[in-house]
Amino acid sequence: MLIPTDYKEGGHRLYSLDELSRLQQIQSLKFIGFSLKDIADLLKSQFIEEQQLSYSISFKKRELIAEQERIRQTIDQLDHMKTIISGYEKVDIKLFSFIIHSILFEEENFNEYSQAKGSIHNFRSSERANLDKEYFSLFMDLKELIANETNPESDEALKFIKQLVDISNRTLLKIDTAEIESTVQYNEPNILNPFTEEERAFLKNAFAYMSKLQE
């Protein structure tokens, strides 16, 4: 603890050169990760073991590198989200929230896959960005179909369902067996489902109609 040698008018504290030197030591040791308690013990002696300093420096460096990676990952996620919604004057809030929730969930639970080149979970790849943008576009189209009161047995609805089936199949082809098996342990439902009851009913009826045509 620093003890002022005197006080100026107005209550400003004055410190001696020795106290300022002590402050410099405290700040230096705190910078490389020592706690105030450890610093108090260390300053009781003039010297410190080089091994102890090296360990603290290395530990602090690992912490900063990990933080740097977390920041880089967050920037990548933000860029990914911006790419998905680009080109739209208005964006459905519920759908956008669903996308954010899904991205963060994947980054947290599929990190080993997201780091692999060519993985469907790699948010740094242009292929994944294009795929998500395509999904987003389809979901926005669905909301427009509902707003226009489109018949689920119409040609327009049938075209939409075929596009949805196509992109779903393409996505499944890019997910390997290990990734599929790893999802089994996650049973928590996504409470941010982007579809309304009306939209889910539309999808169910449109799928049923397409299946009937294919019989």
Backbone torsions as a table, in degrees:
resi	resn	phi	psi	omega
1	MET	NA	136.0	179.9
2	LEU	-86.8	134.4	-179.7
3	ILE	-114.5	119.2	179.6
4	PRO	-64.9	144.6	179.7
5	THR	-85.3	-21.4	-179.1
6	ASP	-164.7	174.3	178.1
7	TYR	-129.6	138.4	175.0
8	LYS	-87.9	170.4	175.8
9	GLU	-61.5	133.0	-176.8
10	GLY	98.3	-2.9	175.8
11	GLY	91.1	5.1	179.3
12	HIS	-68.2	135.3	-176.6
13	ARG	-85.3	145.2	175.1
14	LEU	-116.7	135.7	-178.9
15	TYR	-121.8	149.5	177.5
16	SER	-78.5	168.2	178.0
17	LEU	-61.9	-35.0	178.4
18	ASP	-64.1	-41.2	179.7
19	GLU	-68.5	-38.2	177.5
20	LEU	-66.2	-36.1	176.7
21	SER	-65.6	-39.1	177.5
22	ARG	-64.1	-41.0	177.8
23	LEU	-60.3	-41.5	178.9
24	GLN	-61.7	-41.3	179.3
25	GLN	-65.0	-43.6	179.9
26	ILE	-61.4	-46.7	-179.5
27	GLN	-62.7	-39.9	-179.3
28	SER	-65.1	-46.5	-179.4
29	LEU	-69.7	-34.7	177.4
30	LYS	-66.7	-35.9	-179.7
31	PHE	-60.1	-35.9	-178.2
32	ILE	-94.5	12.9	167.9
33	GLY	108.5	-1.1	179.4
34	PHE	-74.3	142.3	176.2
35	SER	-76.2	162.9	179.2
36	LEU	-62.5	-34.4	178.4
37	LYS	-65.7	-44.7	178.6
38	ASP	-63.4	-39.9	-179.1
39	ILE	-63.3	-42.2	178.9
40	ALA	-58.9	-39.8	178.8
41	ASP	-69.8	-40.8	-177.7
42	LEU	-65.5	-37.8	-176.0
43	LEU	-74.3	-4.2	175.3
44	LYS	-74.0	-17.2	178.9
45	SER	-119.6	156.4	179.6
46	GLN	-79.0	-24.8	-174.4
47	PHE	-119.9	158.9	176.8
48	ILE	-136.6	144.2	-179.6
49	GLU	-63.4	135.3	178.7
50	GLU	-59.8	-37.1	-179.9
51	GLN	-62.4	-38.0	179.6
52	GLN	-67.3	-41.1	177.1
53	LEU	-66.0	-44.6	-178.6
54	SER	-62.1	-41.1	179.7
55	TYR	-63.0	-45.4	-179.0
56	SER	-64.6	-41.3	178.6
57	ILE	-62.8	-44.6	-179.3
58	SER	-64.8	-40.8	179.7
59	PHE	-63.9	-44.2	178.6
60	LYS	-62.5	-38.9	179.5
61	LYS	-63.9	-43.5	178.6
62	ARG	-62.4	-39.7	177.9
63	GLU	-60.7	-45.1	-178.2
64	LEU	-67.8	-37.5	178.0
65	ILE	-65.0	-41.0	178.2
66	ALA	-64.3	-41.9	178.4
67	GLU	-65.6	-38.2	177.7
68	GLN	-61.3	-40.9	179.3
69	GLU	-67.9	-38.8	178.0
70	ARG	-64.0	-39.1	177.9
71	ILE	-66.3	-43.6	179.5
72	ARG	-62.2	-39.7	179.6
73	GLN	-64.9	-41.6	178.6
74	THR	-64.3	-41.0	177.9
75	ILE	-62.2	-41.9	177.7
76	ASP	-61.4	-41.6	179.4
77	GLN	-63.4	-42.7	-179.9
78	LEU	-64.8	-41.7	177.5
79	ASP	-62.8	-39.1	179.8
80	HIS	-63.1	-46.3	179.3
81	MET	-62.0	-41.8	-178.6
82	LYS	-64.5	-38.4	178.3
83	THR	-62.7	-42.1	-177.2
84	ILE	-62.2	-42.0	-173.8
85	ILE	-92.1	-3.3	-177.3
86	SER	-63.5	140.7	178.4
87	GLY	99.2	-5.3	179.9
88	TYR	-108.8	134.3	176.4
89	GLU	-75.3	-35.4	178.5
90	LYS	-131.5	143.4	-177.5
91	VAL	-126.0	132.7	177.7
92	ASP	-66.0	122.2	-175.6
93	ILE	-62.4	-42.8	-179.1
94	LYS	-62.9	-40.9	179.4
95	LEU	-67.6	-42.8	179.6
96	PHE	-64.0	-40.9	178.9
97	SER	-63.4	-37.8	177.4
98	PHE	-62.1	-42.2	-179.6
99	ILE	-62.9	-47.2	179.5
100	ILE	-59.9	-46.6	179.4
101	HIS	-58.7	-43.2	-178.0
102	SER	-66.2	-42.3	-179.9
103	ILE	-63.7	-47.6	-179.5
104	LEU	-64.5	-37.0	178.1
105	PHE	-63.3	-45.3	179.7
106	GLU	-64.1	-43.8	-179.7
107	GLU	-61.1	-35.8	-177.9
108	GLU	-77.3	-38.6	-171.7
109	ASN	-103.5	-14.4	-178.6
110	PHE	-125.8	35.4	-174.3
111	ASN	-58.3	-40.2	-178.7
112	GLU	-62.6	-30.6	178.3
113	TYR	-83.2	-35.5	-176.1
114	SER	-66.6	-21.5	179.3
115	GLN	-83.4	-16.2	-176.3
116	ALA	-79.1	134.7	178.9
117	LYS	-66.2	132.2	178.8
118	GLY	86.4	-3.1	179.7
119	SER	-73.0	145.8	178.0
120	ILE	-66.4	-18.6	-179.7
121	HIS	-93.9	5.0	179.9
122	ASN	-84.2	101.8	-176.5
123	PHE	-74.1	-6.5	179.1
124	ARG	-89.4	-4.8	-178.9
125	SER	-91.1	142.6	178.9
126	SER	-66.7	-29.3	179.4
127	GLU	-62.6	-43.4	179.5
128	ARG	-67.3	-40.0	179.6
129	ALA	-62.0	-43.1	179.5
130	ASN	-65.4	-38.4	179.6
131	LEU	-65.0	-46.6	179.8
132	ASP	-65.8	-36.3	177.9
133	LYS	-64.6	-36.7	178.2
134	GLU	-66.7	-42.7	176.1
135	TYR	-60.6	-46.7	-178.9
136	PHE	-59.7	-42.6	179.4
137	SER	-62.0	-41.5	179.1
138	LEU	-65.0	-42.8	-179.7
139	PHE	-66.3	-35.5	175.7
140	MET	-67.2	-37.6	177.0
141	ASP	-63.0	-39.4	179.3
142	LEU	-60.1	-43.9	-180.0
143	LYS	-64.7	-32.5	177.2
144	GLU	-71.6	-37.5	177.3
145	LEU	-60.7	-42.3	179.8
146	ILE	-67.4	-42.2	-179.5
147	ALA	-61.6	-32.1	-179.9
148	ASN	-89.0	4.4	179.5
149	GLU	55.6	45.4	-179.3
150	THR	-69.7	136.4	177.1
151	ASN	-69.7	127.5	-179.8
152	PRO	-64.0	-9.6	177.6
153	GLU	-105.8	14.6	-180.0
154	SER	-84.3	164.5	177.0
155	ASP	-62.3	-35.5	180.0
156	GLU	-64.6	-42.0	178.7
157	ALA	-67.9	-40.5	179.5
158	LEU	-62.8	-41.1	177.3
159	LYS	-61.6	-42.1	179.4
160	PHE	-62.7	-46.8	-178.5
161	ILE	-61.8	-40.5	178.9
162	LYS	-63.1	-39.0	177.7
163	GLN	-66.6	-39.2	179.6
164	LEU	-66.7	-42.1	177.7
165	VAL	-64.0	-41.2	-179.4
166	ASP	-61.6	-48.6	-178.5
167	ILE	-68.9	-32.7	177.2
168	SER	-65.0	-42.7	178.7
169	ASN	-65.5	-40.8	178.9
170	ARG	-64.9	-34.6	178.3
171	THR	-68.4	-44.7	-179.6
172	LEU	-61.4	-34.1	179.9
173	LEU	-66.4	-23.1	-177.5
174	LYS	-93.7	-5.0	179.3
175	ILE	-101.8	119.8	-177.9
176	ASP	-78.9	170.7	-176.0
177	THR	-59.1	-40.4	-178.7
178	ALA	-62.4	-38.7	179.7
179	GLU	-67.6	-41.7	-179.8
180	ILE	-63.6	-43.5	-179.7
181	GLU	-64.6	-33.8	-178.1
182	SER	-68.8	-20.0	-178.7
183	THR	-79.6	-15.1	-176.5
184	VAL	-62.0	-33.3	-176.2
185	GLN	-74.0	-12.0	-178.2
186	TYR	-101.0	101.7	-175.9
187	ASN	-104.7	-1.2	-177.4
188	GLU	-69.4	124.0	-179.5
189	PRO	-70.6	151.2	177.2
190	ASN	-82.6	104.3	-177.0
191	ILE	-70.7	-12.0	179.2
192	LEU	-97.2	40.9	177.1
193	ASN	-55.4	127.3	-173.6
194	PRO	-76.9	-8.4	-174.0
195	PHE	-99.3	141.2	174.3
196	THR	-81.8	170.2	176.7
197	GLU	-58.9	-40.2	-179.6
198	GLU	-64.6	-39.9	179.5
199	GLU	-69.4	-38.1	178.0
200	ARG	-66.3	-38.6	178.2
201	ALA	-65.4	-39.5	178.6
202	PHE	-61.2	-47.3	-179.8
203	LEU	-61.4	-44.7	-179.9
204	LYS	-60.6	-45.7	-178.7
205	ASN	-70.3	-37.2	-179.8
206	ALA	-68.5	-40.1	177.2
207	PHE	-64.6	-42.5	-179.9
208	ALA	-61.8	-41.0	-179.7
209	TYR	-66.9	-41.2	178.9
210	MET	-64.7	-40.7	177.7
211	SER	-62.8	-38.4	178.8
212	LYS	-63.5	-40.3	179.4
213	LEU	-67.1	-28.2	-176.6
214	GLN	-86.7	-6.4	-179.6
215	GLU	-70.8	NA	NA
